[in-house]
Amino acid sequence: TTVGRLPHYVLGPNDEIVILALDADEIANKPIRITTSGDINLPLVGRIHAAGMTLEGLEAEVTDRLSKYIREPHIAINVTQFKSQPVSVFGSVGSPGVVQLEGRKTLIEVLSIAGGLKADAGSRIRITRKSEWGAIPQSSAVTEGEYSIAEVNIRSIEDATRPEDNIQILPFDVITVARAEIVYVMGEVK
């Protein structure tokens, strides 16, 4: 479980939050899961469509609604479980699987969360993105059906020849790190 105080984090379905409130025991200190349809339903406050709101925006909305019952309510909201921004990382990384973005993350940051590149990793990394998020901002990007697909060379990011390839990763992206190709040289060679 990760606990986060990220005021500009955009909430989504299945994220879990906790409201800290001095004067509202009915809603304070209880884990609240945002439903798959993106809603929360709170005593005194009612139903709020939280998905798509920032943490800051949700705090403002809850404070506004509580002010009808409590004079100058003081609340803060923390994310206790990030579940709405999964990214799949496969291939030659330390810990392949699903990671949560928890806000804005670049390709290098996501690879680091996934345990970094293994020694046998190749330099080509493939990124697959749902077209609804827009095309991947790469000249190499192609659209295949419902997906935008691009390949980047991790070495050109690491040696700063193409730092712009260290793109922002979006929810539901799939990152695949291929193993390096092995070339065997046989015969009378040094």
N, CA, C and O of each residue as an XYZ file, in Angstrom:
760
protein
N       0.846     -1.191      0.000
C       0.000      0.000      0.000
C       0.876      1.234      0.000
O       1.799      1.358      0.804
N       0.580      2.130     -0.898
C       1.320      3.383     -0.984
C       0.429      4.495     -0.464
O      -0.765      4.526     -0.759
N       1.001      5.404      0.305
C       0.218      6.533      0.787
C       0.721      7.774      0.074
O       1.928      8.004     -0.008
N      -0.206      8.577     -0.445
C       0.235      9.702     -1.249
C      -0.460     11.000     -0.924
O      -1.676     11.058     -0.738
N       0.357     12.053     -0.861
C      -0.177     13.412     -0.722
C       0.245     14.151     -1.986
O       1.224     14.897     -1.982
N      -0.503     13.939     -3.066
C      -0.185     14.520     -4.362
C      -1.375     15.375     -4.780
O      -2.304     14.854     -5.398
N      -1.383     16.685     -4.463
C      -2.580     17.505     -4.695
C      -3.057     17.518     -6.144
O      -4.247     17.703     -6.394
N      -2.143     17.322     -7.110
C      -2.529     17.392     -8.520
C      -2.748     16.011     -9.136
O      -2.966     15.888    -10.342
N      -2.690     14.975     -8.301
C      -2.961     13.621     -8.787
C      -4.422     13.535     -9.238
O      -5.328     13.959     -8.521
N      -4.634     12.984    -10.425
C      -5.999     12.835    -10.944
C      -6.529     11.470    -10.517
O      -5.981     10.430    -10.882
N      -7.598     11.499     -9.742
C      -8.190     10.279     -9.198
C      -8.883      9.462    -10.282
O      -9.319     10.000    -11.300
N      -8.976      8.172    -10.049
C      -9.643      7.300    -11.006
C     -10.296      6.125    -10.308
O     -10.120      5.941     -9.103
N     -11.049      5.327    -11.054
C     -11.725      4.161    -10.484
C     -10.747      3.248     -9.752
O      -9.619      3.033    -10.196
N     -11.206      2.717     -8.620
C     -10.462      1.760     -7.790
C      -9.367      2.375     -6.923
O      -8.785      1.675     -6.095
N      -9.068      3.676     -7.092
C      -8.180      4.320     -6.132
C      -8.872      4.302     -4.771
O     -10.099      4.347     -4.690
N      -8.076      4.235     -3.705
C      -8.642      4.295     -2.354
C      -8.133      5.554     -1.666
O      -6.945      5.871     -1.725
N      -9.044      6.263     -1.016
C      -8.682      7.507     -0.344
C      -9.106      7.448      1.121
O      -9.948      6.640      1.512
N      -8.500      8.323      1.918
C      -8.917      8.529      3.298
C      -9.052     10.028      3.503
O      -8.185     10.805      3.104
N     -10.157     10.424      4.134
C     -10.392     11.833      4.417
C     -10.010     12.104      5.870
O     -10.463     11.417      6.785
N      -9.179     13.108      6.061
C      -8.812     13.549      7.402
C      -9.636     14.797      7.684
O      -9.512     15.800      6.982
N     -10.477     14.734      8.713
C     -11.365     15.854      9.025
C     -11.469     16.014     10.537
O     -11.684     15.039     11.257
N     -11.315     17.241     11.012
C     -11.367     17.496     12.445
C     -12.781     17.368     12.998
O     -12.977     16.826     14.086
N     -13.766     17.864     12.253
C     -15.113     17.990     12.800
C     -16.144     17.078     12.142
O     -17.345     17.277     12.322
N     -15.697     16.091     11.391
C     -16.662     15.246     10.680
C     -16.301     13.771     10.839
O     -15.776     13.137      9.923
N     -16.598     13.241     12.029
C     -16.267     11.844     12.316
C     -16.971     10.871     11.380
O     -16.498      9.753     11.173
N     -18.116     11.297     10.806
C     -18.886     10.407      9.929
C     -18.088      9.999      8.693
O     -18.292      8.912      8.152
N     -17.185     10.863      8.249
C     -16.441     10.565      7.024
C     -14.941     10.414      7.259
O     -14.209     10.017      6.352
N     -14.482     10.727      8.464
C     -13.026     10.788      8.709
C     -12.417      9.414      8.971
O     -13.028      8.542      9.589
N     -11.182      9.256      8.475
C     -10.324      8.111      8.800
C     -10.900      6.747      8.428
O     -10.600      5.738      9.065
N     -11.731      6.735      7.387
C     -12.255      5.461      6.895
C     -11.802      5.299      5.439
O     -11.952      6.228      4.644
N     -11.250      4.133      5.078
C     -10.859      3.951      3.674
C     -12.074      3.992      2.761
O     -13.082      3.337      3.027
N     -11.976      4.757      1.692
C     -13.080      4.906      0.734
C     -12.551      4.525     -0.642
O     -11.618      5.149     -1.146
N     -13.140      3.507     -1.245
C     -12.739      3.062     -2.582
C     -13.604      3.766     -3.620
O     -14.831      3.753     -3.519
N     -12.976      4.377     -4.610
C     -13.727      4.969     -5.714
C     -14.270      3.812     -6.560
O     -13.524      2.906     -6.929
N     -15.552      3.848     -6.860
C     -16.179      2.733     -7.576
C     -15.662      2.662     -9.014
O     -15.024      3.589     -9.512
N     -15.955      1.540     -9.661
C     -15.532      1.380    -11.056
C     -16.200      2.408    -11.962
O     -15.684      2.722    -13.034
N     -17.350      2.933    -11.534
C     -17.993      3.999    -12.317
C     -17.448      5.376    -11.947
O     -17.827      6.380    -12.551
N     -16.551      5.424    -10.948
C     -15.849      6.675    -10.637
C     -16.447      7.499     -9.513
O     -16.065      8.654     -9.326
N     -17.394      6.918     -8.747
C     -18.099      7.695     -7.721
C     -17.654      7.344     -6.309
O     -17.108      6.272     -6.048
N     -17.911      8.300     -5.399
C     -17.863      8.015     -3.966
C     -19.173      8.518     -3.378
O     -19.775      9.454     -3.903
N     -19.613      7.897     -2.289
C     -20.853      8.300     -1.634
C     -20.556      8.452     -0.149
O     -20.222      7.477      0.524
N     -20.679      9.683      0.365
C     -20.284      9.971      1.737
C     -21.457     10.480      2.561
O     -22.305     11.206      2.044
N     -21.517     10.105      3.855
C     -22.520     10.708      4.730
C     -22.325     12.233      4.767
O     -21.194     12.712      4.689
N     -23.385     12.967      4.881
C     -23.409     14.441      4.886
C     -23.091     15.052      3.526
O     -23.676     16.064      3.139
N     -22.177     14.442      2.818
C     -21.671     15.025      1.563
C     -22.485     14.568      0.362
O     -22.772     15.360     -0.535
N     -22.859     13.283      0.342
C     -23.594     12.733     -0.792
C     -22.663     12.124     -1.829
O     -21.498     11.839     -1.554
N     -23.206     11.930     -3.032
C     -22.450     11.288     -4.120
C     -21.638     12.331     -4.890
O     -22.138     13.400     -5.239
N     -20.371     11.990     -5.144
C     -19.488     12.847     -5.942
C     -18.846     11.967     -7.003
O     -18.388     10.862     -6.713
N     -18.816     12.461     -8.228
C     -18.081     11.745     -9.282
C     -16.611     12.165     -9.163
O     -16.197     13.192     -9.702
N     -15.838     11.349     -8.448
C     -14.459     11.704     -8.100
C     -13.468     11.412     -9.226
O     -12.438     12.078     -9.327
N     -13.763     10.432    -10.066
C     -12.842     10.085    -11.153
C     -12.689     11.283    -12.080
O     -13.676     11.880    -12.510
N     -11.450     11.623    -12.379
C     -11.188     12.781    -13.237
C     -10.919     14.048    -12.440
O     -10.452     15.039    -13.001
N     -11.205     14.035    -11.136
C     -10.917     15.191    -10.288
C      -9.505     15.062     -9.720
O      -9.016     13.955     -9.498
N      -8.857     16.202     -9.487
C      -7.595     16.151     -8.747
C      -7.918     15.987     -7.271
O      -9.043     16.236     -6.838
N      -6.933     15.571     -6.513
C      -7.095     15.452     -5.065
C      -7.500     16.805     -4.476
O      -8.369     16.886     -3.608
N      -6.858     17.852     -4.963
C      -7.141     19.220     -4.530
C      -8.597     19.597     -4.846
O      -9.286     20.192     -4.017
N      -9.050     19.246     -6.045
C     -10.417     19.554     -6.462
C     -11.441     18.816     -5.619
O     -12.479     19.374     -5.263
N     -11.148     17.546     -5.294
C     -12.064     16.776     -4.459
C     -12.128     17.359     -3.048
O     -13.200     17.434     -2.446
N     -10.968     17.771     -2.526
C     -10.948     18.409     -1.206
C     -11.843     19.649     -1.200
O     -12.616     19.858     -0.265
N     -11.734     20.461     -2.238
C     -12.539     21.692     -2.328
C     -14.030     21.366     -2.388
O     -14.841     22.031     -1.743
N     -14.392     20.337     -3.165
C     -15.798     19.945     -3.311
C     -16.365     19.414     -1.994
O     -17.475     19.778     -1.605
N     -15.612     18.560     -1.311
C     -16.068     18.005     -0.034
C     -16.179     19.119      1.010
O     -17.146     19.158      1.772
N     -15.201     20.020      1.048
C     -15.234     21.150      1.986
C     -16.463     22.012      1.739
O     -17.148     22.416      2.679
N     -16.738     22.294      0.462
C     -17.896     23.130      0.112
C     -19.206     22.480      0.586
O     -20.067     23.150      1.157
N     -19.344     21.181      0.347
C     -20.579     20.491      0.742
C     -20.711     20.369      2.264
O     -21.812     20.460      2.808
N     -19.581     20.162      2.939
C     -19.615     20.051      4.398
C     -19.942     21.377      5.071
O     -20.483     21.402      6.176
N     -19.611     22.481      4.399
C     -19.812     23.804      5.014
C     -21.293     24.111      5.270
O     -21.616     25.059      5.986
N     -22.186     23.313      4.688
C     -23.611     23.469      4.976
C     -23.953     22.955      6.373
O     -24.957     23.356      6.962
N     -23.103     22.058      6.902
C     -23.365     21.434      8.200
C     -22.341     21.824      9.268
O     -22.645     21.835     10.461
N     -21.126     22.143      8.821
C     -20.031     22.431      9.751
C     -19.438     23.790      9.406
O     -19.157     24.069      8.240
N     -19.247     24.630     10.407
C     -18.656     25.946     10.155
C     -17.158     25.782      9.900
O     -16.438     25.217     10.723
N     -16.701     26.278      8.763
C     -15.294     26.230      8.355
C     -14.677     24.835      8.531
O     -13.767     24.655      9.341
N     -15.167     23.865      7.780
C     -14.582     22.511      7.897
C     -13.134     22.488      7.395
O     -12.794     23.129      6.401
N     -12.311     21.748      8.093
C     -10.905     21.588      7.692
C     -10.687     20.131      7.332
O     -10.761     19.254      8.193
N     -10.420     19.874      6.068
C     -10.196     18.487      5.651
C      -8.953     18.382      4.780
O      -8.503     19.356      4.177
N      -8.418     17.177      4.735
C      -7.346     16.830      3.801
C      -7.644     15.417      3.326
O      -8.188     14.603      4.073
N      -7.288     15.132      2.093
C      -7.534     13.791      1.544
C      -6.209     13.195      1.086
O      -5.428     13.838      0.384
N      -5.974     11.963      1.495
C      -4.784     11.234      1.056
C      -5.205     10.033      0.214
O      -6.263      9.444      0.437
N      -4.369      9.683     -0.748
C      -4.585      8.444     -1.502
C      -3.860      7.340     -0.740
O      -2.655      7.432     -0.506
N      -4.588      6.303     -0.356
C      -3.966      5.197      0.368
C      -3.634      4.022     -0.552
O      -2.758      3.216     -0.238
N      -4.332      3.920     -1.690
C      -3.980      2.901     -2.679
C      -4.163      3.483     -4.081
O      -5.247      3.941     -4.444
N      -3.096      3.455     -4.846
C      -3.166      3.877     -6.246
C      -3.506      2.642     -7.066
O      -2.735      1.683     -7.098
N      -4.654      2.661     -7.728
C      -5.079      1.493     -8.500
C      -5.584      1.851     -9.892
O      -5.911      0.959    -10.674
N      -5.656      3.160    -10.220
C      -6.342      3.551    -11.453
C      -5.401      3.818    -12.626
O      -5.866      4.082    -13.735
N      -4.076      3.753    -12.400
C      -3.143      4.108    -13.472
C      -2.110      3.007    -13.708
O      -0.910      3.234    -13.555
N      -2.584      1.802    -14.084
C      -1.635      0.710    -14.275
C      -0.859      0.826    -15.582
O      -1.386      1.263    -16.605
N       0.402      0.425    -15.518
C       1.249      0.311    -16.706
C       1.887     -1.071    -16.645
O       2.399     -1.473    -15.600
N       1.860     -1.793    -17.747
C       2.455     -3.129    -17.796
C       3.867     -3.034    -18.355
O       4.096     -2.421    -19.397
N       4.812     -3.650    -17.647
C       6.209     -3.654    -18.095
C       6.640     -5.106    -18.228
O       6.642     -5.855    -17.251
N       7.006     -5.500    -19.452
C       7.369     -6.884    -19.734
C       8.794     -6.968    -20.252
O       9.385     -5.976    -20.679
N       9.326     -8.173    -20.201
C      10.615     -8.415    -20.833
C      11.768     -8.335    -19.857
O      11.655     -8.744    -18.702
N      12.868     -7.807    -20.335
C      14.139     -7.886    -19.641
C      14.317     -6.768    -18.609
O      15.208     -5.927    -18.727
N      13.440     -6.785    -17.589
C      13.544     -5.844    -16.472
C      13.574     -6.643    -15.175
O      13.220     -7.822    -15.154
N      13.998     -5.991    -14.094
C      14.158     -6.685    -12.818
C      12.881     -7.287    -12.278
O      12.887     -8.422    -11.802
N      11.772     -6.540    -12.344
C      10.493     -7.026    -11.807
C       9.379     -6.782    -12.812
O       8.633     -5.812    -12.680
N       9.255     -7.648    -13.817
C       8.202     -7.457    -14.809
C       6.825     -7.557    -14.156
O       6.648     -8.253    -13.156
N       5.862     -6.858    -14.733
C       4.505     -6.908    -14.200
C       3.840     -5.558    -14.313
O       4.194     -4.746    -15.167
N       2.859     -5.321    -13.431
C       2.084     -4.087    -13.477
C       2.592     -3.139    -12.403
O       2.741     -3.525    -11.244
N       2.859     -1.889    -12.792
C       3.225     -0.843    -11.836
C       2.156      0.257    -11.925
O       1.466      0.380    -12.938
N       2.030      1.039    -10.872
C       1.094      2.164    -10.858
C       1.874      3.460    -11.061
O       2.928      3.665    -10.458
N       1.343      4.328    -11.916
C       2.041      5.577    -12.221
C       2.099      6.530    -11.030
O       3.127      7.169    -10.806
N       1.014      6.635    -10.265
C       0.978      7.548     -9.122
C       1.381      8.962     -9.531
O       2.217      9.586     -8.877
N       0.799      9.459    -10.591
C       1.140     10.794    -11.073
C       1.937     10.711    -12.362
O       1.931      9.683    -13.040
N       2.631     11.806    -12.703
C       3.379     11.860    -13.955
C       4.699     11.108    -13.829
O       5.467     11.333    -12.894
N       4.953     10.211    -14.783
C       6.208      9.467    -14.791
C       6.717      9.365    -16.227
O       5.940      9.237    -17.173
N       8.036      9.425    -16.363
C       8.666      9.259    -17.671
C       9.006      7.781    -17.882
O       8.906      6.969    -16.962
N       9.406      7.454    -19.101
C       9.791      6.081    -19.434
C      10.888      5.577    -18.495
O      10.783      4.474    -17.960
N      11.936      6.374    -18.292
C      13.054      5.956    -17.432
C      12.563      5.710    -16.003
O      12.977      4.745    -15.361
N      11.680      6.582    -15.506
C      11.168      6.413    -14.140
C      10.367      5.122    -14.005
O      10.492      4.416    -13.005
N       9.538      4.806    -15.014
C       8.735      3.581    -14.963
C       9.642      2.348    -15.026
O       9.416      1.373    -14.309
N      10.658      2.391    -15.878
C      11.602      1.264    -15.955
C      12.318      1.079    -14.618
O      12.577     -0.051    -14.202
N      12.633      2.168    -13.955
C      13.286      2.106    -12.645
C      12.369      1.465    -11.610
O      12.817      0.646    -10.807
N      11.078      1.836    -11.624
C      10.099      1.241    -10.698
C       9.999     -0.264    -10.937
O       9.791     -1.040    -10.005
N      10.150     -0.667    -12.211
C      10.050     -2.089    -12.569
C      11.371     -2.827    -12.352
O      11.556     -3.926    -12.874
N      12.278     -2.241    -11.596
C      13.516     -2.933    -11.250
C      14.688     -2.651    -12.162
O      15.752     -3.251    -12.007
N      14.509     -1.732    -13.125
C      15.607     -1.392    -14.038
C      15.823     -2.459    -15.092
O      15.211     -3.526    -15.056
N      16.708     -2.152    -16.034
C      16.998     -3.091    -17.119
C      17.928     -4.191    -16.639
O      18.856     -3.940    -15.870
N      17.678     -5.412    -17.097
C      18.578     -6.522    -16.798
C      19.821     -6.407    -17.674
O      19.842     -5.664    -18.656
N      20.847     -7.151    -17.302
C      22.104     -7.117    -18.056
C      21.909     -7.578    -19.500
O      22.646     -7.157    -20.392
N      20.919     -8.443    -19.731
C      20.725     -8.975    -21.091
C      19.723     -8.151    -21.908
O      19.300     -8.576    -22.983
N      19.341     -6.970    -21.395
C      18.351     -6.149    -22.105
C      18.953     -5.545    -23.367
O      20.110     -5.125    -23.387
N      18.146     -5.513    -24.411
C      18.551     -4.848    -25.642
C      18.315     -3.349    -25.516
O      17.843     -2.871    -24.485
N      18.643     -2.619    -26.563
C      18.503     -1.160    -26.511
C      17.127     -0.686    -26.978
O      16.752      0.461    -26.736
N      16.364     -1.571    -27.654
C      15.061     -1.174    -28.201
C      13.938     -1.441    -27.208
O      13.809     -2.543    -26.674
N      13.140     -0.427    -26.973
C      11.989     -0.554    -26.082
C      10.737     -0.200    -26.866
O      10.666      0.841    -27.519
N       9.758     -1.082    -26.789
C       8.501     -0.895    -27.518
C       7.428     -0.398    -26.549
O       7.251     -0.948    -25.463
N       6.721      0.646    -26.959
C       5.639      1.200    -26.151
C       4.345      1.074    -26.947
O       4.273      1.493    -28.102
N       3.327      0.494    -26.321
C       2.019      0.343    -26.950
C       1.015      1.131    -26.124
O       0.928      0.948    -24.910
N       0.254      2.009    -26.777
C      -0.673      2.905    -26.082
C      -2.046      2.830    -26.731
O      -2.156      2.756    -27.955
N      -3.087      2.848    -25.917
C      -4.447      2.905    -26.457
C      -4.623      4.206    -27.226
O      -4.257      5.277    -26.741
N      -5.186      4.109    -28.429
C      -5.338      5.292    -29.291
C      -6.190      6.380    -28.655
O      -6.052      7.552    -29.006
N      -7.080      6.011    -27.714
C      -7.920      7.026    -27.064
C      -7.088      8.036    -26.281
O      -7.555      9.139    -25.996
N      -5.852      7.665    -25.930
C      -4.953      8.588    -25.230
C      -4.173      9.452    -26.218
O      -3.399     10.316    -25.808
N      -4.369      9.228    -27.493
C      -3.623      9.973    -28.517
C      -2.402      9.185    -28.960
O      -2.017      8.199    -28.332
N      -1.800      9.637    -30.053
C      -0.624      8.949    -30.588
C       0.584      9.184    -29.685
O       0.692     10.222    -29.032
N       1.476      8.219    -29.656
C       2.733      8.379    -28.923
C       3.546      9.459    -29.629
O       3.697      9.413    -30.850
N       4.078     10.441    -28.875
C       4.786     11.549    -29.508
C       6.191     11.163    -29.984
O       7.197     11.638    -29.458
N       6.227     10.303    -30.977
C       7.481      9.832    -31.566
C       7.322      9.781    -33.077
O       6.257      9.422    -33.581
N       8.372     10.138    -33.800
C       8.297     10.074    -35.262
C       8.135      8.627    -35.733
O       7.603      8.374    -36.813
N       8.601      7.682    -34.910
C       8.513      6.264    -35.285
C       7.137      5.663    -34.998
O       6.888      4.512    -35.357
N       6.237      6.418    -34.358
C       4.948      5.869    -33.935
C       4.074      5.508    -35.127
O       3.977      6.252    -36.102
N       3.443      4.347    -35.020
C       2.493      3.914    -36.041
C       1.194      3.531    -35.338
O       1.205      3.139    -34.171
N       0.076      3.645    -36.054
C      -1.215      3.256    -35.493
C      -1.615      1.918    -36.075
O      -1.656      1.746    -37.294
N      -1.909      0.973    -35.201
C      -2.375     -0.350    -35.614
C      -3.671     -0.638    -34.877
O      -3.650     -0.968    -33.691
N      -4.795     -0.516    -35.563
C      -6.092     -0.740    -34.930
C      -6.347      0.276    -33.837
O      -6.362      1.481    -34.086
N      -6.548     -0.217    -32.616
C      -6.872      0.657    -31.484
C      -5.631      1.123    -30.741
O      -5.744      1.700    -29.659
N      -4.447      0.884    -31.299
C      -3.222      1.175    -30.563
C      -2.248      2.026    -31.357
O      -2.166      1.934    -32.582
N      -1.504      2.865    -30.624
C      -0.357      3.583    -31.166
C       0.879      2.855    -30.641
O       0.986      2.573    -29.448
N       1.799      2.557    -31.538
C       2.973      1.758    -31.169
C       4.235      2.487    -31.617
O       4.314      2.976    -32.744
N       5.224      2.554    -30.723
C       6.495      3.197    -31.071
C       7.643      2.429    -30.427
O       7.468      1.738    -29.423
N       8.816      2.567    -31.027
C      10.023      2.000    -30.445
C      10.991      3.121    -30.150
O      11.150      4.040    -30.953
N      11.639      3.053    -29.003
C      12.679      4.030    -28.679
C      13.957      3.285    -28.343
O      13.933      2.123    -27.938
N      15.061      3.970    -28.516
C      16.364      3.396    -28.203
C      16.780      3.914    -26.838
O      17.059      5.102    -26.682
N      16.822      3.033    -25.854
C      17.128      3.448    -24.481
C      18.529      4.036    -24.369
O      18.770      4.915    -23.541
N      19.445      3.560    -25.192
C      20.827      4.075    -25.132
C      20.876      5.561    -25.515
O      21.661      6.321    -24.948
N      20.038      5.975    -26.479
C      20.052      7.379    -26.901
C      19.442      8.296    -25.838
O      19.695      9.501    -25.837
N      18.644      7.729    -24.937
C      18.145      8.509    -23.797
C      19.239      8.586    -22.741
O      19.502      9.650    -22.181
N      19.878      7.441    -22.474
C      20.910      7.388    -21.429
C      22.115      8.262    -21.760
O      22.680      8.902    -20.873
N      22.515      8.291    -23.039
C      23.692      9.110    -23.381
C      23.311     10.528    -23.801
O      24.159     11.288    -24.268
N      22.032     10.883    -23.636
C      21.508     12.247    -23.866
C      21.595     12.713    -25.318
O      21.563     13.916    -25.576
N      21.706     11.773    -26.281
C      21.668     12.197    -27.680
C      20.225     12.449    -28.123
O      19.981     13.248    -29.028
N      19.257     11.756    -27.474
C      17.837     11.999    -27.765
C      17.033     11.996    -26.467
O      16.219     11.099    -26.247
N      17.254     13.001    -25.598
C      16.525     13.023    -24.325
C      15.013     13.138    -24.508
O      14.249     12.761    -23.619
N      14.575     13.662    -25.667
C      13.133     13.805    -25.919
C      12.436     12.451    -26.063
O      11.208     12.380    -26.012
N      13.213     11.371    -26.243
C      12.621     10.034    -26.314
C      12.167      9.529    -24.942
O      11.453      8.531    -24.850
N      12.581     10.214    -23.886
C      12.165      9.836    -22.526
C      10.767     10.402    -22.286
O      10.581     11.329    -21.498
N       9.792      9.825    -22.982
C       8.441     10.384    -23.025
C       7.672     10.113    -21.729
O       8.023      9.225    -20.952
N       6.619     10.901    -21.519
C       5.730     10.654    -20.395
C       4.925      9.394    -20.683
O       4.387      9.225    -21.778
N       4.847      8.519    -19.697
C       4.083      7.280    -19.813
C       2.677      7.535    -19.288
O       2.500      8.225    -18.285
N       1.686      6.983    -19.960
C       0.287      7.201    -19.606
C      -0.346      5.906    -19.098
O       0.163      4.819    -19.373
N      -1.464      6.016    -18.350
C      -2.117      4.811    -17.849
C      -2.446      3.823    -18.975
O      -2.838      4.212    -20.075
N      -2.276      2.552    -18.666
C      -2.572      1.422    -19.556
C      -1.555      1.258    -20.691
O      -1.753      0.417    -21.568
N      -0.461      2.052    -20.692
C       0.615      1.795    -21.640
C       1.208      0.417    -21.354
O       1.187     -0.061    -20.219
N       1.734     -0.209    -22.400
C       2.456     -1.473    -22.255
C       3.878     -1.234    -22.755
O       4.085     -0.806    -23.891
N       4.850     -1.515    -21.899
C       6.263     -1.301    -22.232
C       6.925     -2.668    -22.318
O       6.854     -3.463    -21.381
N       7.566     -2.934    -23.444
C       8.220     -4.227    -23.638
C       9.702     -4.002    -23.903
O      10.083     -3.297    -24.837
N      10.531     -4.619    -23.058
C      11.988     -4.504    -23.198
C      12.494     -5.833    -23.751
O      12.433     -6.859    -23.075
N      12.997     -5.804    -24.989
C      13.483     -7.039    -25.617
C      14.875     -7.384    -25.099
O      15.637     -6.512    -24.684
N      15.183     -8.674    -25.135
C      16.549     -9.102    -24.814
C      17.462     -8.714    -25.974
O      17.035     -8.629    -27.125
N      18.713     -8.485    -25.641
C      19.690     -8.141    -26.683
C      19.872     -9.343    -27.602
O      19.833    -10.496    -27.173
N      20.071     -9.035    -28.870
C      20.342    -10.123    -29.813
C      21.790    -10.563    -29.636
O      22.691     -9.743    -29.466
N      21.987    -11.863    -29.680
C      23.331    -12.405    -29.495
C      23.881    -12.833    -30.849
O      23.213    -13.524    -31.617
N      25.098    -12.414    -31.122
C      25.760    -12.791    -32.381
C      26.953    -13.680    -32.018
O      27.802    -13.307    -31.208
N      26.997    -14.855    -32.631
C      28.112    -15.768    -32.408
C      29.121    -15.614    -33.544
O      28.762    -15.648    -34.721
N      30.356    -15.449    -33.180
C      31.441    -15.366    -34.183
C      32.321    -16.576    -33.990
O      32.884    -16.783    -32.915
N      32.444    -17.392    -35.057
C      33.204    -18.622    -34.940
C      34.310    -18.659    -35.995
O      34.307    -17.894    -36.960
N      35.218    -19.540    -35.785
C      36.292    -19.697    -36.762
C      37.582    -19.047    -36.295
O      37.782    -18.830    -35.100
N      38.459    -18.736    -37.249
C      39.766    -18.174    -36.916
C      39.668    -16.673    -36.738
O      39.980    -15.904    -37.648
N      39.225    -16.257    -35.541
C      39.117    -14.822    -35.223
C      39.819    -14.577    -33.901
O      40.081    -15.504    -33.135
N      40.118    -13.309    -33.649
C      40.794    -12.978    -32.398
C      39.769    -12.560    -31.367
O      40.128    -12.237    -30.235
